[in-house]
Amino acid sequence: MSPLDRQVVRRRLTGIAENLERLGSIVPLTLEQYRADWQCRKATERVLQEIVEAAVDINQHLLVSSGVGSAPDYRQSFIEIGRLGVISADLASVLAPSAGLRHRLVHEYDEIDDAIVLAAVREARSLYPAYLEAVENYLRAD
């Protein structure tokens, strides 16, 4: 078991919050507007990737520091911190699929569906603030 480093976790939380803010300019775009700007598409994909990766880093850190041990994959890291009580099981189950989007973006398994990415932007802006709040509450209580 390694010690909980709140500063590391809070830096990651700040990074997620900043990236969620950056996505604000994407939310009002239509699919056509989004598709018309390749730089916007690539930046959006990268920001989504960074959000998920930062959350997984947090998840793994919290799991290891609690003695549970690291989760076997990105998706499972959300489920495990839900079991640990850091976030609710319901939030864990809706955030876990974001790991799959991250894998598709990074590894380009399939052609990227712009409509799915735009939906993911809106979902991230809706769901991740609850994640940030729950993790911060966990840090304060621990």
PyMOL CGO cylinders between C-alpha atoms (Angstrom):
from pymol import cmd
from pymol.cgo import CYLINDER

trace = [
    CYLINDER, 0.00, 0.00, 0.00, 1.41, 3.38, -0.97, 0.3, 1, 1, 1, 1, 1, 1,
    CYLINDER, 1.41, 3.38, -0.97, 0.38, 6.61, 0.76, 0.3, 1, 1, 1, 1, 1, 1,
    CYLINDER, 0.38, 6.61, 0.76, -2.36, 8.82, -0.61, 0.3, 1, 1, 1, 1, 1, 1,
    CYLINDER, -2.36, 8.82, -0.61, -0.82, 11.87, -2.26, 0.3, 1, 1, 1, 1, 1, 1,
    CYLINDER, -0.82, 11.87, -2.26, -3.59, 14.46, -2.19, 0.3, 1, 1, 1, 1, 1, 1,
    CYLINDER, -3.59, 14.46, -2.19, -1.51, 16.98, -4.15, 0.3, 1, 1, 1, 1, 1, 1,
    CYLINDER, -1.51, 16.98, -4.15, -1.13, 14.59, -7.07, 0.3, 1, 1, 1, 1, 1, 1,
    CYLINDER, -1.13, 14.59, -7.07, -4.84, 13.79, -7.03, 0.3, 1, 1, 1, 1, 1, 1,
    CYLINDER, -4.84, 13.79, -7.03, -5.82, 17.45, -6.80, 0.3, 1, 1, 1, 1, 1, 1,
    CYLINDER, -5.82, 17.45, -6.80, -3.53, 18.37, -9.72, 0.3, 1, 1, 1, 1, 1, 1,
    CYLINDER, -3.53, 18.37, -9.72, -5.30, 15.75, -11.80, 0.3, 1, 1, 1, 1, 1, 1,
    CYLINDER, -5.30, 15.75, -11.80, -8.69, 17.02, -10.63, 0.3, 1, 1, 1, 1, 1, 1,
    CYLINDER, -8.69, 17.02, -10.63, -7.69, 20.53, -11.67, 0.3, 1, 1, 1, 1, 1, 1,
    CYLINDER, -7.69, 20.53, -11.67, -6.63, 19.25, -15.08, 0.3, 1, 1, 1, 1, 1, 1,
    CYLINDER, -6.63, 19.25, -15.08, -9.98, 17.53, -15.56, 0.3, 1, 1, 1, 1, 1, 1,
    CYLINDER, -9.98, 17.53, -15.56, -11.86, 20.68, -14.51, 0.3, 1, 1, 1, 1, 1, 1,
    CYLINDER, -11.86, 20.68, -14.51, -9.83, 22.81, -16.92, 0.3, 1, 1, 1, 1, 1, 1,
    CYLINDER, -9.83, 22.81, -16.92, -10.45, 20.40, -19.77, 0.3, 1, 1, 1, 1, 1, 1,
    CYLINDER, -10.45, 20.40, -19.77, -14.17, 20.29, -19.02, 0.3, 1, 1, 1, 1, 1, 1,
    CYLINDER, -14.17, 20.29, -19.02, -14.17, 24.07, -19.27, 0.3, 1, 1, 1, 1, 1, 1,
    CYLINDER, -14.17, 24.07, -19.27, -12.36, 23.89, -22.62, 0.3, 1, 1, 1, 1, 1, 1,
    CYLINDER, -12.36, 23.89, -22.62, -15.08, 21.61, -23.94, 0.3, 1, 1, 1, 1, 1, 1,
    CYLINDER, -15.08, 21.61, -23.94, -17.67, 24.29, -23.25, 0.3, 1, 1, 1, 1, 1, 1,
    CYLINDER, -17.67, 24.29, -23.25, -17.06, 25.92, -26.61, 0.3, 1, 1, 1, 1, 1, 1,
    CYLINDER, -17.06, 25.92, -26.61, -17.78, 22.61, -28.36, 0.3, 1, 1, 1, 1, 1, 1,
    CYLINDER, -17.78, 22.61, -28.36, -21.18, 21.97, -26.77, 0.3, 1, 1, 1, 1, 1, 1,
    CYLINDER, -21.18, 21.97, -26.77, -23.17, 24.45, -28.91, 0.3, 1, 1, 1, 1, 1, 1,
    CYLINDER, -23.17, 24.45, -28.91, -21.67, 23.27, -32.22, 0.3, 1, 1, 1, 1, 1, 1,
    CYLINDER, -21.67, 23.27, -32.22, -23.82, 21.42, -34.68, 0.3, 1, 1, 1, 1, 1, 1,
    CYLINDER, -23.82, 21.42, -34.68, -22.46, 18.21, -36.11, 0.3, 1, 1, 1, 1, 1, 1,
    CYLINDER, -22.46, 18.21, -36.11, -21.84, 19.99, -39.41, 0.3, 1, 1, 1, 1, 1, 1,
    CYLINDER, -21.84, 19.99, -39.41, -19.90, 22.80, -37.73, 0.3, 1, 1, 1, 1, 1, 1,
    CYLINDER, -19.90, 22.80, -37.73, -17.87, 20.29, -35.77, 0.3, 1, 1, 1, 1, 1, 1,
    CYLINDER, -17.87, 20.29, -35.77, -17.06, 18.21, -38.85, 0.3, 1, 1, 1, 1, 1, 1,
    CYLINDER, -17.06, 18.21, -38.85, -16.05, 21.29, -40.83, 0.3, 1, 1, 1, 1, 1, 1,
    CYLINDER, -16.05, 21.29, -40.83, -13.09, 22.06, -38.54, 0.3, 1, 1, 1, 1, 1, 1,
    CYLINDER, -13.09, 22.06, -38.54, -10.51, 19.28, -38.41, 0.3, 1, 1, 1, 1, 1, 1,
    CYLINDER, -10.51, 19.28, -38.41, -8.44, 21.14, -35.79, 0.3, 1, 1, 1, 1, 1, 1,
    CYLINDER, -8.44, 21.14, -35.79, -11.45, 21.43, -33.54, 0.3, 1, 1, 1, 1, 1, 1,
    CYLINDER, -11.45, 21.43, -33.54, -12.16, 17.71, -33.97, 0.3, 1, 1, 1, 1, 1, 1,
    CYLINDER, -12.16, 17.71, -33.97, -8.59, 16.68, -33.13, 0.3, 1, 1, 1, 1, 1, 1,
    CYLINDER, -8.59, 16.68, -33.13, -8.39, 19.05, -30.15, 0.3, 1, 1, 1, 1, 1, 1,
    CYLINDER, -8.39, 19.05, -30.15, -11.72, 17.79, -28.83, 0.3, 1, 1, 1, 1, 1, 1,
    CYLINDER, -11.72, 17.79, -28.83, -10.63, 14.17, -29.15, 0.3, 1, 1, 1, 1, 1, 1,
    CYLINDER, -10.63, 14.17, -29.15, -7.39, 14.92, -27.31, 0.3, 1, 1, 1, 1, 1, 1,
    CYLINDER, -7.39, 14.92, -27.31, -9.15, 16.79, -24.49, 0.3, 1, 1, 1, 1, 1, 1,
    CYLINDER, -9.15, 16.79, -24.49, -11.58, 13.91, -23.99, 0.3, 1, 1, 1, 1, 1, 1,
    CYLINDER, -11.58, 13.91, -23.99, -8.66, 11.49, -23.93, 0.3, 1, 1, 1, 1, 1, 1,
    CYLINDER, -8.66, 11.49, -23.93, -6.88, 13.59, -21.31, 0.3, 1, 1, 1, 1, 1, 1,
    CYLINDER, -6.88, 13.59, -21.31, -9.98, 13.72, -19.10, 0.3, 1, 1, 1, 1, 1, 1,
    CYLINDER, -9.98, 13.72, -19.10, -10.35, 9.95, -19.07, 0.3, 1, 1, 1, 1, 1, 1,
    CYLINDER, -10.35, 9.95, -19.07, -6.64, 9.34, -18.56, 0.3, 1, 1, 1, 1, 1, 1,
    CYLINDER, -6.64, 9.34, -18.56, -6.49, 11.77, -15.63, 0.3, 1, 1, 1, 1, 1, 1,
    CYLINDER, -6.49, 11.77, -15.63, -9.54, 10.13, -14.04, 0.3, 1, 1, 1, 1, 1, 1,
    CYLINDER, -9.54, 10.13, -14.04, -8.01, 6.68, -14.45, 0.3, 1, 1, 1, 1, 1, 1,
    CYLINDER, -8.01, 6.68, -14.45, -4.75, 7.91, -12.90, 0.3, 1, 1, 1, 1, 1, 1,
    CYLINDER, -4.75, 7.91, -12.90, -6.77, 9.19, -9.94, 0.3, 1, 1, 1, 1, 1, 1,
    CYLINDER, -6.77, 9.19, -9.94, -8.74, 5.96, -9.73, 0.3, 1, 1, 1, 1, 1, 1,
    CYLINDER, -8.74, 5.96, -9.73, -5.61, 3.82, -9.72, 0.3, 1, 1, 1, 1, 1, 1,
    CYLINDER, -5.61, 3.82, -9.72, -3.90, 6.03, -7.15, 0.3, 1, 1, 1, 1, 1, 1,
    CYLINDER, -3.90, 6.03, -7.15, -6.88, 5.87, -4.81, 0.3, 1, 1, 1, 1, 1, 1,
    CYLINDER, -6.88, 5.87, -4.81, -7.21, 2.12, -5.24, 0.3, 1, 1, 1, 1, 1, 1,
    CYLINDER, -7.21, 2.12, -5.24, -3.54, 1.46, -4.54, 0.3, 1, 1, 1, 1, 1, 1,
    CYLINDER, -3.54, 1.46, -4.54, -3.39, 3.87, -1.61, 0.3, 1, 1, 1, 1, 1, 1,
    CYLINDER, -3.39, 3.87, -1.61, -6.47, 2.24, -0.05, 0.3, 1, 1, 1, 1, 1, 1,
    CYLINDER, -6.47, 2.24, -0.05, -4.88, -1.20, -0.24, 0.3, 1, 1, 1, 1, 1, 1,
    CYLINDER, -4.88, -1.20, -0.24, -7.24, -2.56, -2.88, 0.3, 1, 1, 1, 1, 1, 1,
    CYLINDER, -7.24, -2.56, -2.88, -4.54, -2.63, -5.55, 0.3, 1, 1, 1, 1, 1, 1,
    CYLINDER, -4.54, -2.63, -5.55, -4.71, -1.37, -9.08, 0.3, 1, 1, 1, 1, 1, 1,
    CYLINDER, -4.71, -1.37, -9.08, -7.59, -2.24, -11.38, 0.3, 1, 1, 1, 1, 1, 1,
    CYLINDER, -7.59, -2.24, -11.38, -6.79, -4.46, -14.37, 0.3, 1, 1, 1, 1, 1, 1,
    CYLINDER, -6.79, -4.46, -14.37, -7.98, -1.91, -16.93, 0.3, 1, 1, 1, 1, 1, 1,
    CYLINDER, -7.98, -1.91, -16.93, -9.32, 1.60, -17.40, 0.3, 1, 1, 1, 1, 1, 1,
    CYLINDER, -9.32, 1.60, -17.40, -12.98, 0.61, -17.38, 0.3, 1, 1, 1, 1, 1, 1,
    CYLINDER, -12.98, 0.61, -17.38, -12.66, -1.48, -14.26, 0.3, 1, 1, 1, 1, 1, 1,
    CYLINDER, -12.66, -1.48, -14.26, -10.90, 1.35, -12.41, 0.3, 1, 1, 1, 1, 1, 1,
    CYLINDER, -10.90, 1.35, -12.41, -14.21, 3.26, -12.37, 0.3, 1, 1, 1, 1, 1, 1,
    CYLINDER, -14.21, 3.26, -12.37, -16.13, 0.22, -11.15, 0.3, 1, 1, 1, 1, 1, 1,
    CYLINDER, -16.13, 0.22, -11.15, -13.59, -0.41, -8.39, 0.3, 1, 1, 1, 1, 1, 1,
    CYLINDER, -13.59, -0.41, -8.39, -13.64, 3.14, -7.02, 0.3, 1, 1, 1, 1, 1, 1,
    CYLINDER, -13.64, 3.14, -7.02, -17.42, 2.82, -7.01, 0.3, 1, 1, 1, 1, 1, 1,
    CYLINDER, -17.42, 2.82, -7.01, -17.06, -0.30, -4.88, 0.3, 1, 1, 1, 1, 1, 1,
    CYLINDER, -17.06, -0.30, -4.88, -14.58, 1.53, -2.65, 0.3, 1, 1, 1, 1, 1, 1,
    CYLINDER, -14.58, 1.53, -2.65, -17.19, 4.25, -2.10, 0.3, 1, 1, 1, 1, 1, 1,
    CYLINDER, -17.19, 4.25, -2.10, -15.22, 7.10, -3.65, 0.3, 1, 1, 1, 1, 1, 1,
    CYLINDER, -15.22, 7.10, -3.65, -17.99, 7.65, -6.18, 0.3, 1, 1, 1, 1, 1, 1,
    CYLINDER, -17.99, 7.65, -6.18, -21.45, 6.11, -6.29, 0.3, 1, 1, 1, 1, 1, 1,
    CYLINDER, -21.45, 6.11, -6.29, -21.92, 2.80, -8.04, 0.3, 1, 1, 1, 1, 1, 1,
    CYLINDER, -21.92, 2.80, -8.04, -24.35, 4.53, -10.41, 0.3, 1, 1, 1, 1, 1, 1,
    CYLINDER, -24.35, 4.53, -10.41, -21.79, 7.17, -11.37, 0.3, 1, 1, 1, 1, 1, 1,
    CYLINDER, -21.79, 7.17, -11.37, -19.14, 4.48, -11.77, 0.3, 1, 1, 1, 1, 1, 1,
    CYLINDER, -19.14, 4.48, -11.77, -21.34, 2.54, -14.17, 0.3, 1, 1, 1, 1, 1, 1,
    CYLINDER, -21.34, 2.54, -14.17, -22.01, 5.57, -16.40, 0.3, 1, 1, 1, 1, 1, 1,
    CYLINDER, -22.01, 5.57, -16.40, -18.38, 6.75, -16.38, 0.3, 1, 1, 1, 1, 1, 1,
    CYLINDER, -18.38, 6.75, -16.38, -16.82, 3.33, -17.05, 0.3, 1, 1, 1, 1, 1, 1,
    CYLINDER, -16.82, 3.33, -17.05, -17.73, 3.33, -20.78, 0.3, 1, 1, 1, 1, 1, 1,
    CYLINDER, -17.73, 3.33, -20.78, -15.70, 6.52, -21.26, 0.3, 1, 1, 1, 1, 1, 1,
    CYLINDER, -15.70, 6.52, -21.26, -12.65, 4.25, -21.08, 0.3, 1, 1, 1, 1, 1, 1,
    CYLINDER, -12.65, 4.25, -21.08, -13.82, 2.57, -24.29, 0.3, 1, 1, 1, 1, 1, 1,
    CYLINDER, -13.82, 2.57, -24.29, -14.08, 5.90, -26.08, 0.3, 1, 1, 1, 1, 1, 1,
    CYLINDER, -14.08, 5.90, -26.08, -10.58, 6.77, -24.92, 0.3, 1, 1, 1, 1, 1, 1,
    CYLINDER, -10.58, 6.77, -24.92, -9.24, 3.51, -26.37, 0.3, 1, 1, 1, 1, 1, 1,
    CYLINDER, -9.24, 3.51, -26.37, -10.95, 4.15, -29.71, 0.3, 1, 1, 1, 1, 1, 1,
    CYLINDER, -10.95, 4.15, -29.71, -9.55, 7.67, -29.85, 0.3, 1, 1, 1, 1, 1, 1,
    CYLINDER, -9.55, 7.67, -29.85, -6.01, 6.66, -28.94, 0.3, 1, 1, 1, 1, 1, 1,
    CYLINDER, -6.01, 6.66, -28.94, -5.73, 3.47, -30.94, 0.3, 1, 1, 1, 1, 1, 1,
    CYLINDER, -5.73, 3.47, -30.94, -8.09, 4.41, -33.77, 0.3, 1, 1, 1, 1, 1, 1,
    CYLINDER, -8.09, 4.41, -33.77, -9.64, 0.94, -33.70, 0.3, 1, 1, 1, 1, 1, 1,
    CYLINDER, -9.64, 0.94, -33.70, -12.51, 2.11, -35.87, 0.3, 1, 1, 1, 1, 1, 1,
    CYLINDER, -12.51, 2.11, -35.87, -13.24, 5.23, -37.83, 0.3, 1, 1, 1, 1, 1, 1,
    CYLINDER, -13.24, 5.23, -37.83, -14.05, 7.94, -35.31, 0.3, 1, 1, 1, 1, 1, 1,
    CYLINDER, -14.05, 7.94, -35.31, -17.76, 8.76, -35.34, 0.3, 1, 1, 1, 1, 1, 1,
    CYLINDER, -17.76, 8.76, -35.34, -18.01, 12.53, -34.92, 0.3, 1, 1, 1, 1, 1, 1,
    CYLINDER, -18.01, 12.53, -34.92, -21.57, 12.27, -33.60, 0.3, 1, 1, 1, 1, 1, 1,
    CYLINDER, -21.57, 12.27, -33.60, -20.39, 9.95, -30.82, 0.3, 1, 1, 1, 1, 1, 1,
    CYLINDER, -20.39, 9.95, -30.82, -17.55, 12.32, -29.93, 0.3, 1, 1, 1, 1, 1, 1,
    CYLINDER, -17.55, 12.32, -29.93, -19.95, 15.28, -29.74, 0.3, 1, 1, 1, 1, 1, 1,
    CYLINDER, -19.95, 15.28, -29.74, -22.28, 13.24, -27.53, 0.3, 1, 1, 1, 1, 1, 1,
    CYLINDER, -22.28, 13.24, -27.53, -19.29, 12.31, -25.36, 0.3, 1, 1, 1, 1, 1, 1,
    CYLINDER, -19.29, 12.31, -25.36, -18.45, 16.00, -24.93, 0.3, 1, 1, 1, 1, 1, 1,
    CYLINDER, -18.45, 16.00, -24.93, -21.91, 16.71, -23.61, 0.3, 1, 1, 1, 1, 1, 1,
    CYLINDER, -21.91, 16.71, -23.61, -21.84, 13.61, -21.42, 0.3, 1, 1, 1, 1, 1, 1,
    CYLINDER, -21.84, 13.61, -21.42, -18.42, 14.46, -19.99, 0.3, 1, 1, 1, 1, 1, 1,
    CYLINDER, -18.42, 14.46, -19.99, -19.56, 18.00, -19.15, 0.3, 1, 1, 1, 1, 1, 1,
    CYLINDER, -19.56, 18.00, -19.15, -22.62, 16.53, -17.47, 0.3, 1, 1, 1, 1, 1, 1,
    CYLINDER, -22.62, 16.53, -17.47, -21.06, 13.62, -15.54, 0.3, 1, 1, 1, 1, 1, 1,
    CYLINDER, -21.06, 13.62, -15.54, -17.49, 14.48, -14.69, 0.3, 1, 1, 1, 1, 1, 1,
    CYLINDER, -17.49, 14.48, -14.69, -18.33, 17.41, -12.36, 0.3, 1, 1, 1, 1, 1, 1,
    CYLINDER, -18.33, 17.41, -12.36, -19.99, 14.83, -10.06, 0.3, 1, 1, 1, 1, 1, 1,
    CYLINDER, -19.99, 14.83, -10.06, -16.81, 12.74, -10.26, 0.3, 1, 1, 1, 1, 1, 1,
    CYLINDER, -16.81, 12.74, -10.26, -14.69, 15.77, -9.31, 0.3, 1, 1, 1, 1, 1, 1,
    CYLINDER, -14.69, 15.77, -9.31, -16.93, 16.56, -6.37, 0.3, 1, 1, 1, 1, 1, 1,
    CYLINDER, -16.93, 16.56, -6.37, -17.01, 12.97, -5.12, 0.3, 1, 1, 1, 1, 1, 1,
    CYLINDER, -17.01, 12.97, -5.12, -13.25, 12.57, -5.27, 0.3, 1, 1, 1, 1, 1, 1,
    CYLINDER, -13.25, 12.57, -5.27, -12.70, 15.87, -3.51, 0.3, 1, 1, 1, 1, 1, 1,
    CYLINDER, -12.70, 15.87, -3.51, -15.17, 14.83, -0.79, 0.3, 1, 1, 1, 1, 1, 1,
    CYLINDER, -15.17, 14.83, -0.79, -13.27, 11.55, -0.42, 0.3, 1, 1, 1, 1, 1, 1,
    CYLINDER, -13.27, 11.55, -0.42, -9.97, 13.43, -0.05, 0.3, 1, 1, 1, 1, 1, 1,
    CYLINDER, -9.97, 13.43, -0.05, -11.44, 15.66, 2.65, 0.3, 1, 1, 1, 1, 1, 1,
    CYLINDER, -11.44, 15.66, 2.65, -12.96, 12.74, 4.57, 0.3, 1, 1, 1, 1, 1, 1,
    CYLINDER, -12.96, 12.74, 4.57, -9.93, 10.44, 4.40, 0.3, 1, 1, 1, 1, 1, 1,
]
cmd.load_cgo(trace, "trace")
